[in-house]
């Protein structure tokens, strides 16, 4: 029997901490950080903007309406805020997360739409290192066992026929 403690459990969101949000609200909230403009929020893991960390997971947390300063990328992926989904089911407001590695190498992006019919490129909103809030096309391969994986936020309130405007 070991007296050494095991790994600390990941924090789980309390039901009262989570608010329902629609896909169009997620995209609208992502746009409030002025992606790809002169007013974009600079990327900075040590600073906050509107109470949220000015990094990728803070930006995604803000867009999802999660409590500030927001969970980090590993907790967004595995801490009870999302569930992994097949790439073919991605919808606006879902997340693409690389939760592997150190804080300086992990990434979170908010999926907007496919950029091509082959589904090998996709438009996202992202807090990008060295730039800030961006709206760009990514081409990271998406797979259940890959580095970049698609996730569905658990607080999305699906509305039939709802499609956010590009």
Secondary structure, DSSP 8 states (H G I E B T S, - for coil): ---S----------GGG---B-HHHHHHHHHTT-TTSTT----EEEEEETTEEESHHHHHHHHHT-STT---HHHHHHSSSEEE--GGG--TT-EEEE--S-TTT-EEEEEEEESSTTSS-EEEEEEETTTEEEEEEE---B-TTSSBEEEEETTB---TT-----
